[in-house]
Amino acid sequence: GCSGGGGSPAAGRSPEGEERREPPQASVSNGGDEDSGRELVELKVIWNKNKYDVKFCLDSTGAELKQKIHSLTGLPPAMQKVMFKGLLPEEKTLREIKVTNGAKIMVVGSTINDVLAVNTPKEAAQQEVKAEENKKEPLCRQKQHRKVLDKGKPDDVMPSVKGVQERLPTVPLSGMYNKSGGKVRLTFKLEQDQLWIGTKERTEKLPMGSIKNVVSEPIEGHEDYHMMAFQLGPTEASYYWVYWVPTQYVDAIKDTVLGKWQYF
């Protein structure tokens, strides 16, 4: 059998036997763990900072060693990169590639679970949680809005009238801030069915029909003014925020933009 040093030549030669330089010790087993009676070599298998001491038959192939590594690490052979003086050939035996006692075998590879864990990073999960928390929190307490609101009420903001709903004024609504804290005015061009959003730099002329939604919320401590957003694209990221909208115009703005207002 595959015992100690030389041993007698085996009766059942393995198919590759003819190409071997040394006389074969025994027919190669099916990669099972029946190590008794075969010439063994002690290996150190290193994977992911883990070290495994393995006794393995010298006449087993690289492919069989991969199966053994699979049983130790749970790493499928197809995902293993096994290194011994370069990439370990699967078809050759450990004897042929001159593996000796105490040899270090390096294994590189990730299990399916590791791969999945990388694809769903913690950051994404944390962002989802944050988004949920933001939904519960009043808009005016959220960081992105606080930056603007903490500047305080603009000096030239239009006066507000509580408890009254007014139609849109004929003059532009002015004296409000946008998300970057710049001054913004809203002009409702009803005859052209457009909303003009004007800043110092430029005026955006938006068809009313292109605005998907309008949201608003009273500003804490200044409930007679609202912060309002016009949704210009498919997602929330496309909201154009306007701060310090006088409360009496909020419903009229929504109705005008979303097409509910009947003007005579």
C-alpha positions in Angstrom: 0.0 0.0 0.0 0.9 3.7 0.1 2.9 3.1 3.3 6.1 4.6 4.7 8.9 5.2 2.2 9.1 3.0 -0.9 6.5 0.3 -0.6 6.0 -2.3 -3.3 4.7 -1.2 -6.7 0.9 -1.2 -6.8 -1.1 -3.7 -8.7 -3.7 -1.2 -9.9 -1.7 1.5 -11.6 -3.4 4.9 -11.9 -4.0 6.1 -15.5 -1.3 8.8 -15.2 1.1 6.3 -13.8 3.0 5.9 -17.1 4.0 9.6 -17.2 5.4 9.7 -13.7 9.1 9.9 -13.1 8.9 8.0 -9.8 7.3 4.6 -9.7 3.7 5.1 -8.4 3.1 4.1 -4.8 -0.5 3.2 -5.1 -3.6 3.8 -7.1 -5.0 7.2 -6.1 -8.0 7.0 -3.9 -11.2 8.9 -4.6 -10.2 11.7 -2.4 -11.7 10.2 0.6 -10.2 10.4 4.0 -8.9 6.9 4.2 -5.3 8.1 4.9 -4.2 4.8 6.5 -1.6 3.0 4.6 -0.7 5.8 2.2 2.3 8.0 2.2 1.2 11.2 3.9 2.7 14.7 3.9 1.9 17.3 6.6 0.7 20.6 5.2 -0.2 24.0 6.6 -3.2 25.4 4.8 -3.6 29.1 5.3 -6.8 30.9 4.3 -8.2 34.2 5.5 -5.9 34.4 8.5 -6.9 30.8 9.5 -4.3 28.0 9.7 -5.2 24.4 9.2 -2.8 21.5 9.8 -3.6 18.8 7.3 -2.2 15.4 6.6 -2.7 14.5 3.0 -1.6 11.6 0.7 1.4 12.6 -1.5 -0.2 10.9 -4.5 -3.4 12.9 -4.4 -3.9 15.5 -7.0 -4.3 19.2 -6.7 -8.0 18.8 -7.5 -8.4 16.4 -4.5 -6.6 18.8 -2.3 -9.1 21.5 -3.3 -11.9 19.1 -2.2 -10.2 18.7 1.2 -9.8 22.5 1.5 -13.6 22.8 0.7 -14.4 20.4 3.6 -12.2 22.5 6.0 -13.2 26.0 4.9 -16.5 25.8 3.2 -14.9 27.4 0.2 -16.1 25.8 -3.1 -13.2 24.5 -5.2 -14.3 26.7 -8.1 -13.7 29.8 -5.9 -10.4 28.7 -4.5 -7.0 30.0 -5.7 -4.5 27.5 -4.2 -0.9 28.6 -4.2 2.3 26.5 -3.7 5.3 28.0 -5.6 2.7 29.6 -7.9 -0.7 28.4 -8.8 -1.3 24.7 -7.8 -2.0 22.6 -10.9 -5.2 20.5 -10.4 -4.2 17.6 -12.5 -0.7 16.9 -10.9 -0.1 15.1 -7.7 1.5 16.7 -4.7 4.5 14.3 -5.2 5.0 15.6 -8.7 5.1 19.2 -7.7 7.5 18.3 -4.9 5.3 19.2 -1.9 7.3 18.3 1.3 6.5 18.0 5.0 5.6 21.3 6.6 4.8 23.0 3.2 2.6 26.1 3.4 -0.3 26.1 1.0 -1.9 29.5 0.6 -5.6 29.7 -0.3 -7.2 32.8 -1.7 -11.0 33.1 -2.2 -14.3 34.2 -0.7 -17.3 32.1 0.2 -20.6 33.0 -1.4 -21.7 34.6 2.0 -18.7 36.8 2.0 -19.4 37.9 -1.6 -23.0 38.7 -0.8 -22.0 40.6 2.4 -19.7 42.8 0.2 -22.5 43.5 -2.2 -24.9 44.7 0.5 -22.5 46.9 2.5 -23.5 48.2 5.9 -23.5 51.7 4.6 -26.5 50.9 2.3 -28.4 49.4 5.2 -27.6 52.4 7.4 -28.8 54.8 4.7 -32.1 53.0 4.5 -32.5 53.3 8.3 -31.6 57.0 8.1 -34.2 57.5 5.3 -36.8 55.9 7.5 -35.9 58.1 10.5 -36.0 61.2 8.3 -39.5 60.4 7.2 -40.7 60.4 10.8 -38.7 63.6 11.8 -40.3 66.9 10.8 -38.7 68.2 7.6 -37.6 71.5 9.2 -35.4 69.5 11.8 -33.5 67.7 9.1 -30.0 68.7 8.6 -30.2 69.8 5.0 -33.1 72.1 5.8 -31.7 73.4 9.1 -28.7 74.9 7.2 -31.1 77.3 5.5 -33.7 77.8 8.3 -31.0 78.6 10.8 -30.2 81.8 8.8 -33.5 83.1 10.1 -36.4 84.7 8.4 -35.3 86.8 5.4 -35.7 90.6 5.9 -37.7 91.2 2.7 -40.0 88.2 3.1 -43.6 88.8 2.1 -46.0 89.3 5.1 -48.1 86.2 6.0 -51.7 86.1 7.0 -52.7 83.3 9.3 -55.9 81.3 8.9 -56.7 82.8 5.5 -56.4 81.2 2.0 -55.7 83.7 -0.7 -55.5 83.4 -4.4 -52.1 83.9 -5.9 -51.0 87.5 -6.1 -50.5 89.1 -9.5 -46.9 90.0 -8.5 -44.1 87.4 -8.0 -43.8 85.7 -4.6 -40.4 87.0 -3.5 -38.0 87.2 -0.5 -37.7 83.4 -0.1 -34.6 81.2 0.1 -33.8 78.1 -1.9 -31.8 75.1 -0.7 -28.4 76.8 -1.1 -29.6 79.8 0.9 -29.9 82.1 -2.2 -32.8 84.4 -2.7 -35.6 83.0 -4.9 -38.9 84.3 -6.3 -41.8 82.4 -7.8 -43.8 83.8 -10.7 -47.0 82.0 -11.8 -47.5 82.7 -15.5 -51.0 81.3 -15.8 -51.5 82.3 -19.4 -48.4 80.3 -20.4 -49.1 77.5 -17.9 -45.6 78.0 -16.5 -44.0 78.4 -13.1 -40.9 80.6 -13.3 -38.3 80.0 -10.5 -36.0 83.0 -10.5 -32.7 83.5 -8.7 -30.1 86.2 -9.0 -28.3 84.1 -11.6 -31.1 82.8 -13.8 -34.8 82.1 -14.2 -36.0 78.5 -14.8 -39.3 78.4 -16.8 -41.1 75.2 -16.0 -44.3 74.0 -17.6 -46.8 73.3 -14.8 -47.5 69.9 -16.2 -43.8 68.8 -15.7 -44.0 69.3 -11.9 -44.9 65.9 -10.5 -45.8 66.9 -7.0 -45.8 69.8 -4.5 -45.1 69.1 -0.8 -45.1 71.6 2.1 -44.8 71.8 5.8 -45.1 74.6 8.3 -41.8 75.9 9.7 -41.5 75.1 13.5 -41.8 78.3 15.5 -42.9 80.2 12.5 -46.1 78.3 11.5 -47.4 81.2 9.4 -44.6 80.3 6.9 -44.0 77.0 5.1 -41.1 75.3 3.4 -42.3 73.9 0.1 -40.8 71.6 -2.6 -41.6 71.2 -6.3 -40.8 67.7 -7.6 -39.1 68.3 -11.0 -38.1 64.7 -11.8 -39.0 61.1 -10.9 -37.4 60.9 -7.4 -37.2 62.9 -4.2 -33.7 63.9 -5.1 -35.3 66.2 -7.8 -37.2 68.3 -5.2 -36.6 72.0 -5.6 -37.0 73.5 -2.1 -38.3 77.0 -1.3 -38.3 78.3 2.3 -40.5 81.0 3.9 -43.6 80.7 1.7 -46.4 82.8 3.3 -49.1 80.3 4.5 -52.0 82.1 2.9 -50.7 81.1 -0.6 -49.8 77.5 0.0 -53.1 75.9 -1.1 -53.3 78.2 -4.1 -49.8 77.3 -5.2 -50.6 73.5 -4.9 -53.9 73.9 -6.7 -52.4 76.0 -9.5 -49.4 73.8 -10.1 -51.3 70.5 -9.8 -54.2 71.8 -11.9 -57.1 71.9 -9.4 -57.5 75.7 -9.3 -60.4 77.1 -11.4 -59.6 80.6 -12.3 -62.2 82.7 -14.0 
